[in-house]
């Protein structure tokens, strides 16, 4: 399922090829994209769009396209008519503008989120170059290589829903922040005292295990595990991973093993844009001791149930029981796709309590197909509904306990969402409050 926003969001801002004359295989490429969507869209009514009329209107524009960029603009316009997530176009690997590098393999070592109209630093990699340069959480990013961040906000439609605005601003910011490994980027911030601070940061390779799927770019899989204490002193395991890829499975299993005796587990899916949908069944099995339905994927060919698969063997081959203690899941505006389906499914079963901000609301399962011109078409072929009938597309996962991002917390180095989850684990262990998990 990460064959969707996880890569579509990251690649949509890439420079596009410029050529002379006529776009290569323009009409054939347009027709292929139109036909694939017609034949695979989960809704025969095409979300209320007259798909034949769309083809009649836009095909002449595809035929007249003089460049690959113009052709892509036409096809993206067609995809936009559906008004749904997980419809995107990824330029072929050869796409490039003369003199402009498409290398985005280097990262500055920090992440950002939109809070109001401020782009705030929400996480700094302790081992990254940003941390070494003194960048701190809560600082407001105001310019990248002298380009004002306000340009990003000004470029967005004023009527864009806040949930979508969060995602689009992050995507555009990443296209400015990332670049070739070893390259430098000049960053201007406003610190907590209102002073302007400039830092030159060297982009470094992402940490993690290399993983690829199909025609999509390489991902770096990371699973992080740490022991924390709740306010009452309860030992709690905190596990985070960044994308739903097969390489996560063994690493996640070892992390769960580390915390089997803990009083609770917090699963941090903030910033996790999704991944392969089939993994939901195995990951959920670490926390459910019987097969339970997380949700249903609805396609033209019928319904596919996503059932939990109890994990009864540890990473060392020993017989174990799934973790039965309190489970908290953390989400934010960049939690998407498979992460939303997992979180919404566990929430619908009453097995987990969710903390943070409303998630992306982009939860459609998708496929990808190569088009005649070499581009990759990402297209939704199903809809996902949780076990209790909740449709996540366009809605997102609504946290049981909403925890807003506040600059004052970030400046103090506080993770308010995690703190709220740790406090809930204490309540769950004492049974003080029927709020999502009770001791068996």
GILINSUL-V292378 format. One record per residue. N is the residue number from 1. RES is the residue in three letters. SS is DSSP state (A for helix, B for strand, O for the rest). Layout:
N RES SS
N RES SS
This chain:
1 UNK O
2 UNK O
3 UNK O
4 UNK O
5 UNK A
6 UNK A
7 UNK A
8 UNK A
9 UNK A
10 UNK A
11 UNK A
12 UNK O
13 UNK O
14 UNK O
15 UNK O
16 UNK O
17 UNK O
18 UNK O
19 UNK O
20 UNK O
21 UNK O
22 UNK O
23 UNK O
24 UNK O
25 UNK O
26 UNK A
27 UNK A
28 UNK A
29 UNK A
30 UNK A
31 UNK A
32 UNK A
33 UNK A
34 UNK A
35 UNK A
36 UNK A
37 UNK A
38 UNK A
39 UNK A
40 UNK A
41 UNK O
42 UNK O
43 UNK O
44 UNK O
45 UNK O
46 UNK A
47 UNK A
48 UNK A
49 UNK O
50 UNK O
51 UNK A
52 UNK A
53 UNK A
54 UNK A
55 UNK A
56 UNK A
57 UNK A
58 UNK A
59 UNK A
60 UNK A
61 UNK A
62 UNK A
63 UNK A
64 UNK A
65 UNK O
66 UNK O
67 UNK O
68 UNK A
69 UNK A
70 UNK A
71 UNK A
72 UNK A
73 UNK A
74 UNK A
75 UNK A
76 UNK A
77 UNK A
78 UNK A
79 UNK A
80 UNK A
81 UNK O
82 UNK O
83 UNK O
84 UNK O
85 UNK O
86 UNK O
87 UNK O
88 UNK B
89 UNK B
90 UNK B
91 UNK O
92 UNK O
93 UNK O
94 UNK O
95 UNK O
96 UNK O
97 UNK O
98 UNK O
99 UNK O
100 UNK O
101 UNK O
102 UNK O
103 UNK O
104 UNK O
105 UNK O
106 UNK B
107 UNK B
108 UNK O
109 UNK O
110 UNK B
111 UNK B
112 UNK B
113 UNK B
114 UNK B
115 UNK B
116 UNK O
117 UNK O
118 UNK B
119 UNK B
120 UNK B
121 UNK B
122 UNK B
123 UNK B
124 UNK B
125 UNK O
126 UNK O
127 UNK O
128 UNK O
129 UNK A
130 UNK A
131 UNK A
132 UNK A
133 UNK O
134 UNK O
135 UNK O
136 UNK O
137 UNK O
138 UNK O
139 UNK O
140 UNK B
141 UNK B
142 UNK B
143 UNK B
144 UNK B
145 UNK O
146 UNK O
147 UNK B
148 UNK B
149 UNK O
150 UNK A
151 UNK A
152 UNK A
153 UNK A
154 UNK A
155 UNK O
156 UNK O
157 UNK O
158 UNK O
159 UNK O
160 UNK O
161 UNK O
162 UNK A
163 UNK A
164 UNK A
165 UNK A
166 UNK A
167 UNK A
168 UNK A
169 UNK A
170 UNK A
171 UNK A
172 UNK A
173 UNK A
174 UNK A
175 UNK A
176 UNK A
177 UNK A
178 UNK O
179 UNK B
180 UNK O
181 UNK O
182 UNK O
183 UNK O
184 UNK B
185 UNK B
186 UNK B
187 UNK B
188 UNK B
189 UNK B
190 UNK B
191 UNK O
192 UNK O
193 UNK O
194 UNK O
195 UNK O
196 UNK B
197 UNK B
198 UNK B
199 UNK B
200 UNK B
201 UNK B
202 UNK B
203 UNK O
204 UNK B
205 UNK B
206 UNK O
207 UNK O
208 UNK O
209 UNK B
210 UNK B
211 UNK B
212 UNK O
213 UNK O
214 UNK O
215 UNK O
216 UNK O
217 UNK O
218 UNK O
219 UNK B
220 UNK B
221 UNK B
222 UNK O
223 UNK B
224 UNK B
225 UNK B
226 UNK B
227 UNK B
228 UNK B
229 UNK B
230 UNK O
231 UNK O
232 UNK O
233 UNK O
234 UNK O
235 UNK B
236 UNK B
237 UNK B
238 UNK B
239 UNK B
240 UNK B
241 UNK B
242 UNK O
243 UNK O
244 UNK B
245 UNK O
246 UNK O
247 UNK O
248 UNK A
249 UNK A
250 UNK A
251 UNK A
252 UNK A
253 UNK A
254 UNK A
255 UNK A
256 UNK A
257 UNK A
258 UNK A
259 UNK O
260 UNK O
261 UNK O
262 UNK O
263 UNK O
264 UNK B
265 UNK B
266 UNK B
267 UNK B
268 UNK B
269 UNK O
270 UNK O
271 UNK O
272 UNK O
273 UNK O
274 UNK O
275 UNK B
276 UNK O
277 UNK O
278 UNK O
279 UNK A
280 UNK A
281 UNK A
282 UNK A
283 UNK A
284 UNK A
285 UNK O
286 UNK O
287 UNK O
288 UNK O
289 UNK O
290 UNK O
291 UNK O
292 UNK O
293 UNK B
294 UNK B
295 UNK B
296 UNK B
297 UNK B
298 UNK B
299 UNK B
300 UNK O
301 UNK O
302 UNK B
303 UNK B
304 UNK B
305 UNK B
306 UNK B
307 UNK B
308 UNK O
309 UNK O
310 UNK O
311 UNK O
312 UNK O
313 UNK B
314 UNK O
315 UNK O
316 UNK O
317 UNK O
318 UNK O
319 UNK B
320 UNK O
321 UNK O
322 UNK O
323 UNK O
324 UNK O
325 UNK O
326 UNK B
327 UNK B
328 UNK B
329 UNK B
330 UNK B
331 UNK B
332 UNK O
333 UNK O
334 UNK O
335 UNK O
336 UNK O
337 UNK O
338 UNK A
339 UNK A
340 UNK A
341 UNK A
342 UNK A
343 UNK A
344 UNK A
345 UNK A
346 UNK A
347 UNK A
348 UNK A
349 UNK O
350 UNK O
351 UNK O
352 UNK O
353 UNK B
354 UNK B
355 UNK B
356 UNK B
357 UNK O
358 UNK O
359 UNK O
360 UNK O
361 UNK O
362 UNK O
363 UNK O
364 UNK O
365 UNK O
366 UNK B
367 UNK B
368 UNK B
369 UNK B
370 UNK B
371 UNK O
372 UNK O
373 UNK O
374 UNK O
375 UNK O
376 UNK B
377 UNK B
378 UNK B
379 UNK B
380 UNK B
381 UNK O
382 UNK O
383 UNK B
384 UNK B
385 UNK B
386 UNK B
387 UNK O
388 UNK O
389 UNK O
390 UNK O
391 UNK B
392 UNK O
393 UNK O
394 UNK O
395 UNK O
396 UNK O
397 UNK O
398 UNK O
399 UNK O
400 UNK O
401 UNK B
402 UNK B
403 UNK O
404 UNK O
405 UNK O
406 UNK O
407 UNK A
408 UNK A
409 UNK A
410 UNK A
411 UNK A
412 UNK O
413 UNK O
414 UNK O
415 UNK O
416 UNK A
417 UNK A
418 UNK A
419 UNK A
420 UNK A
421 UNK A
422 UNK A
423 UNK A
424 UNK A
425 UNK A
426 UNK A
427 UNK A
428 UNK A
429 UNK A
430 UNK A
431 UNK O
432 UNK O
433 UNK O
434 UNK O
435 UNK O
436 UNK O
437 UNK O
438 UNK O
439 UNK O
440 UNK O
